[in-house]
Amino acid sequence: MSLDLEEPALAEPGERPRRRARAWLSAVCVAAALVVPGVWVATAGDGHDEHASAPGAAAGAPAEAPPVGDVPTAVDVCFVRMMIPHHEQAVAMSDLLLAKPGVEERGRRFAEFVRAAQSREVETMRRWLDAWGSAAPAGAAHGAGHAADAATPGCDHSGPMPGLLPADSIEALRVADGPAAQLLYLRLMIPHHEGAVEMAYDEIAAGSNVYAISVAKHVVQDQPVEVAAMESMLAELAVTP
């Protein structure tokens, strides 16, 4: 299946977003985050993608930037297997917030946006794993959330996934009332997003599959803007993130 990828502009190496708000984003970040972007939906098919590297490209490619193509490597499979429960935890957090009364309308819209966008990407990534012959992780990540299955080749993370929240944080969100839950949701979701960006940069650097790399590039493009939106909401409530 052919996938028309528009490659987003990435930060310079070493400039991964780390909970910093940019002044030029302050006027637009919230509006940008509350508009669901046109998320591409594709499954890994049998055809050759038009953006795949030409034959022989691997010989001249540096070791840290393997050629992009259709065939997933262990790195790509590991990234997708990790990103599914990571996204599922964000969806579960959004569900918890949306079930509470007294949540500010803008906070409610943001949670609805996260739930819709990340649910859609989870469905897409699960179809990729089916097409690749790799089992998808079972169940939503409500608990402590260790790294992807240690038996998965290429999954060499020694600790919890970056940004994945422990069970006690999710429980605190579950029992909080509406206004307090909204603040806690933002405080928890900011590092959660930053962890996803960290994993996405690793996939861009070491992955090979055009589909997995494309979702990673969307993460590093979109989620820092969402972080800025959340920091803006916290600042308006006179709360330090």
DRENKOLTI-576115 format. One record per residue (C-alpha): residue number from 0; x, y, z. Coordinates in nm, 2 decimals, always signed. Example, Ala and Ser with C-alpha at 12.3 -4.5 7.8 and 13.67 -1.06 7.14 Angstrom:
BEGIN
NODE  num       x       y       z
NODE    0   +1.23   -0.45   +0.78
NODE    1   +1.37   -0.11   +0.71
***
This chain:
BEGIN
NODE  num       x       y       z
NODE    0   +0.00   +0.00   +0.00
NODE    1   +0.14   +0.34   -0.09
NODE    2   +0.15   +0.60   +0.19
NODE    3   +0.20   +0.97   +0.11
NODE    4   +0.41   +1.09   +0.39
NODE    5   +0.46   +1.46   +0.46
NODE    6   +0.78   +1.47   +0.67
NODE    7   +0.74   +1.72   +0.96
NODE    8   +1.02   +1.95   +1.05
NODE    9   +1.22   +1.80   +1.34
NODE   10   +1.41   +1.96   +1.61
NODE   11   +1.79   +1.98   +1.57
NODE   12   +1.97   +1.69   +1.73
NODE   13   +2.00   +1.73   +2.11
NODE   14   +1.69   +1.96   +2.12
NODE   15   +1.43   +1.71   +2.23
NODE   16   +1.14   +1.89   +2.40
NODE   17   +1.18   +1.87   +2.78
NODE   18   +0.88   +2.05   +2.94
NODE   19   +0.97   +2.39   +2.80
NODE   20   +0.71   +2.64   +2.68
NODE   21   +0.79   +2.86   +2.39
NODE   22   +0.66   +3.22   +2.38
NODE   23   +0.58   +3.21   +2.02
NODE   24   +0.34   +2.91   +2.08
NODE   25   +0.15   +3.08   +2.36
NODE   26   -0.12   +3.24   +2.14
NODE   27   -0.18   +2.93   +1.93
NODE   28   -0.08   +2.62   +2.12
NODE   29   -0.41   +2.56   +2.28
NODE   30   -0.61   +2.60   +1.97
NODE   31   -0.37   +2.38   +1.77
NODE   32   -0.40   +2.11   +2.03
NODE   33   -0.77   +2.11   +2.04
NODE   34   -0.81   +2.06   +1.67
NODE   35   -0.78   +1.69   +1.58
NODE   36   -0.52   +1.68   +1.30
NODE   37   -0.57   +1.48   +0.99
NODE   38   -0.43   +1.16   +1.12
NODE   39   -0.32   +0.92   +0.84
NODE   40   -0.45   +0.57   +0.87
NODE   41   -0.27   +0.29   +0.69
NODE   42   -0.19   -0.07   +0.73
NODE   43   +0.12   -0.24   +0.63
NODE   44   +0.05   -0.39   +0.29
NODE   45   +0.24   -0.59   +0.04
NODE   46   +0.32   -0.31   -0.20
NODE   47   +0.63   -0.10   -0.21
NODE   48   +0.60   +0.25   -0.07
NODE   49   +0.70   +0.53   -0.30
NODE   50   +0.92   +0.68   -0.02
NODE   51   +1.11   +0.36   +0.04
NODE   52   +1.48   +0.37   -0.03
NODE   53   +1.61   +0.27   -0.37
NODE   54   +1.79   -0.06   -0.41
NODE   55   +2.14   -0.04   -0.29
NODE   56   +2.08   +0.26   -0.06
NODE   57   +2.18   +0.06   +0.24
NODE   58   +2.54   +0.05   +0.13
NODE   59   +2.59   +0.42   +0.16
NODE   60   +2.36   +0.48   +0.46
NODE   61   +2.53   +0.56   +0.80
NODE   62   +2.48   +0.30   +1.07
NODE   63   +2.26   +0.53   +1.27
NODE   64   +2.02   +0.60   +0.98
NODE   65   +1.92   +0.28   +0.82
NODE   66   +1.73   +0.29   +0.49
NODE   67   +1.35   +0.33   +0.50
NODE   68   +1.14   +0.06   +0.35
NODE   69   +0.84   -0.17   +0.40
NODE   70   +1.00   -0.46   +0.59
NODE   71   +0.99   -0.39   +0.97
NODE   72   +1.30   -0.47   +1.18
NODE   73   +1.30   -0.58   +1.55
NODE   74   +1.35   -0.21   +1.64
NODE   75   +1.03   -0.11   +1.45
NODE   76   +0.83   -0.40   +1.61
NODE   77   +0.95   -0.31   +1.95
NODE   78   +0.86   +0.06   +1.91
NODE   79   +0.51   -0.03   +1.80
NODE   80   +0.47   -0.28   +2.08
NODE   81   +0.57   -0.02   +2.33
NODE   82   +0.37   +0.27   +2.19
NODE   83   +0.04   +0.07   +2.20
NODE   84   +0.02   +0.04   +2.58
NODE   85   +0.17   +0.39   +2.61
NODE   86   -0.12   +0.53   +2.40
NODE   87   -0.37   +0.31   +2.58
NODE   88   -0.27   +0.46   +2.91
NODE   89   -0.33   +0.81   +2.78
NODE   90   -0.67   +0.69   +2.66
NODE   91   -0.75   +0.54   +3.00
NODE   92   -0.64   +0.86   +3.18
NODE   93   -0.87   +1.07   +2.94
NODE   94   -1.16   +0.83   +3.01
NODE   95   -1.11   +0.88   +3.39
NODE   96   -1.12   +1.26   +3.35
NODE   97   -1.41   +1.27   +3.12
NODE   98   -1.62   +1.06   +3.36
NODE   99   -1.60   +1.33   +3.63
NODE  100   -1.83   +1.63   +3.68
NODE  101   -1.68   +1.98   +3.73
NODE  102   -1.41   +1.96   +3.47
NODE  103   -1.34   +2.28   +3.28
NODE  104   -1.47   +2.28   +2.92
NODE  105   -1.13   +2.34   +2.76
NODE  106   -0.98   +2.06   +2.97
NODE  107   -1.27   +1.83   +2.87
NODE  108   -1.21   +1.91   +2.50
NODE  109   -0.84   +1.84   +2.53
NODE  110   -0.91   +1.50   +2.70
NODE  111   -1.16   +1.41   +2.42
NODE  112   -0.89   +1.50   +2.16
NODE  113   -0.63   +1.28   +2.33
NODE  114   -0.87   +0.99   +2.35
NODE  115   -0.98   +1.02   +1.99
NODE  116   -0.64   +1.06   +1.84
NODE  117   -0.45   +0.80   +2.04
NODE  118   -0.74   +0.54   +2.02
NODE  119   -0.72   +0.57   +1.64
NODE  120   -0.35   +0.53   +1.63
NODE  121   -0.37   +0.22   +1.86
NODE  122   -0.61   +0.06   +1.62
NODE  123   -0.38   +0.13   +1.33
NODE  124   -0.07   +0.00   +1.51
NODE  125   -0.25   -0.32   +1.61
NODE  126   -0.33   -0.38   +1.24
NODE  127   +0.04   -0.33   +1.16
NODE  128   +0.14   -0.60   +1.41
NODE  129   -0.12   -0.83   +1.27
NODE  130   +0.02   -0.78   +0.92
NODE  131   +0.38   -0.83   +1.05
NODE  132   +0.29   -1.15   +1.23
NODE  133   +0.37   -1.01   +1.58
NODE  134   +0.13   -1.03   +1.87
NODE  135   +0.00   -0.70   +2.01
NODE  136   +0.03   -0.63   +2.38
NODE  137   -0.28   -0.74   +2.57
NODE  138   -0.49   -0.49   +2.76
NODE  139   -0.47   -0.13   +2.84
NODE  140   -0.18   +0.00   +3.05
NODE  141   -0.35   +0.09   +3.37
NODE  142   -0.08   -0.04   +3.61
NODE  143   +0.29   +0.01   +3.67
NODE  144   +0.37   -0.05   +3.30
NODE  145   +0.70   -0.23   +3.25
NODE  146   +0.87   -0.21   +2.91
NODE  147   +0.75   -0.41   +2.62
NODE  148   +0.77   -0.79   +2.64
NODE  149   +1.13   -0.87   +2.72
NODE  150   +1.12   -1.16   +2.48
NODE  151   +1.06   -0.92   +2.19
NODE  152   +1.38   -0.89   +1.99
NODE  153   +1.52   -0.54   +1.99
NODE  154   +1.34   -0.44   +2.31
NODE  155   +1.64   -0.37   +2.52
NODE  156   +1.50   -0.11   +2.76
NODE  157   +1.61   -0.19   +3.11
NODE  158   +1.34   -0.01   +3.30
NODE  159   +0.98   +0.12   +3.26
NODE  160   +0.89   +0.28   +2.93
NODE  161   +0.96   +0.66   +2.92
NODE  162   +0.67   +0.85   +3.05
NODE  163   +0.45   +0.55   +3.14
NODE  164   +0.29   +0.62   +3.47
NODE  165   +0.29   +0.39   +3.78
NODE  166   -0.03   +0.24   +3.91
NODE  167   -0.05   +0.48   +4.21
NODE  168   -0.06   +0.78   +3.98
NODE  169   -0.35   +0.63   +3.79
NODE  170   -0.53   +0.55   +4.11
NODE  171   -0.48   +0.91   +4.23
NODE  172   -0.64   +1.04   +3.92
NODE  173   -0.93   +0.79   +3.95
NODE  174   -1.02   +0.91   +4.31
NODE  175   -0.97   +1.28   +4.25
NODE  176   -1.27   +1.51   +4.21
NODE  177   -1.33   +1.71   +3.89
NODE  178   -1.12   +2.03   +3.94
NODE  179   -0.84   +1.84   +4.12
NODE  180   -0.85   +1.56   +3.87
NODE  181   -0.81   +1.81   +3.58
NODE  182   -0.49   +1.96   +3.74
NODE  183   -0.36   +1.61   +3.81
NODE  184   -0.44   +1.49   +3.46
NODE  185   -0.23   +1.78   +3.31
NODE  186   +0.06   +1.72   +3.55
NODE  187   +0.07   +1.35   +3.46
NODE  188   +0.01   +1.38   +3.09
NODE  189   +0.29   +1.63   +3.03
NODE  190   +0.57   +1.38   +3.13
NODE  191   +0.37   +1.10   +2.96
NODE  192   +0.38   +1.29   +2.63
NODE  193   +0.75   +1.37   +2.68
NODE  194   +0.82   +1.00   +2.72
NODE  195   +0.65   +0.92   +2.40
NODE  196   +0.86   +1.19   +2.22
NODE  197   +1.17   +1.03   +2.37
NODE  198   +1.08   +0.68   +2.23
NODE  199   +0.98   +0.84   +1.89
NODE  200   +1.32   +1.00   +1.85
NODE  201   +1.48   +0.66   +1.92
NODE  202   +1.26   +0.51   +1.64
NODE  203   +1.35   +0.78   +1.39
NODE  204   +1.72   +0.73   +1.46
NODE  205   +1.72   +0.35   +1.45
NODE  206   +1.41   +0.22   +1.28
NODE  207   +1.37   +0.11   +0.92
NODE  208   +0.99   +0.07   +0.85
NODE  209   +0.82   +0.36   +0.67
NODE  210   +0.50   +0.32   +0.87
NODE  211   +0.66   +0.30   +1.22
NODE  212   +0.89   +0.60   +1.14
NODE  213   +0.60   +0.80   +1.01
NODE  214   +0.41   +0.77   +1.34
NODE  215   +0.72   +0.85   +1.53
NODE  216   +0.76   +1.17   +1.33
NODE  217   +0.40   +1.27   +1.40
NODE  218   +0.47   +1.22   +1.77
NODE  219   +0.77   +1.45   +1.77
NODE  220   +0.58   +1.70   +1.57
NODE  221   +0.25   +1.70   +1.75
NODE  222   +0.31   +1.61   +2.11
NODE  223   +0.54   +1.90   +2.20
NODE  224   +0.26   +2.13   +2.09
NODE  225   +0.02   +1.94   +2.31
NODE  226   +0.26   +1.97   +2.60
NODE  227   +0.28   +2.35   +2.54
NODE  228   -0.10   +2.36   +2.54
NODE  229   -0.12   +2.17   +2.87
NODE  230   +0.15   +2.40   +3.03
NODE  231   -0.06   +2.70   +2.91
NODE  232   -0.37   +2.56   +3.08
NODE  233   -0.18   +2.50   +3.40
NODE  234   -0.03   +2.85   +3.39
NODE  235   -0.37   +3.01   +3.35
NODE  236   -0.48   +2.82   +3.66
NODE  237   -0.17   +2.96   +3.84
NODE  238   -0.03   +2.61   +3.88
NODE  239   +0.34   +2.53   +3.82
NODE  240   +0.37   +2.21   +3.61
***
